Amino acid sequence: MNTKVLLADDQMKVRSALRLLLEQESDFVVSGETADATGLLLAVTEKEPDLLLLDWELPGLPTAQLLRLLKYERPSLKIIAMSSHPEVEQQVINAGAHAFLSKSVTPETVLAVIRSLA
């Protein structure tokens, strides 16, 4: 069974790179993309993803509040928060994300972390 992944990042180039990476793998399907918190909440309801790659600095709502809403809306959703600021990792985990990825890691690391949760 394929893992349905939702991409949430306000930078189109980041979403495109993630989509390209995931589309090359047979065990993942990108179920949608969004650039802000409002679109993310709608997409989670409509697309019912298994896993979310979430930009920690996603515009629209404070991310900790967004995580609470997402967990309420879809408790089974696995959330991997991403940031170009590695120092926020503990904050990300404390807020309830399942994993953290620095945006500077290799594609192989991205896939390994996703597979560990999928």
NORBEL-V720373 format. One line per field, one symbol per residue. phi: phi as a letter, one per 30 degrees, with the letter a starting at -180 (. if undefined). psi: psi as a letter, one per 30 degrees, with the letter a starting at -180 (. if undefined). burial: # if it has 24 or more other C-alpha atoms within 12 Angstrom, else .. Layout:
# NORBEL-V720373
phi: ???
psi: ???
burial: ???
This chain:
# NORBEL-V720373
phi: .dddcccbadceddddddeeddddcdcbbddlbacaddddddddddchddbbccddcddkbedddddddddddbedddccdbadceddeddddddjddabbddcddeddeddddddcd
psi: kkkkkkkjkfjeeeeeeeeeeeffkfgkkjflllfleeeeeeeeeefhlfkkjkkfgklelkeeeeeeeeeeeiffkkkjkklgjffgeeeeeefglflkkkfglleeeeeeeeeff.
burial: ..########...##..##.##.....##########.###.##..############....##.##.###..#..#######....##..#..#########......##.###..#
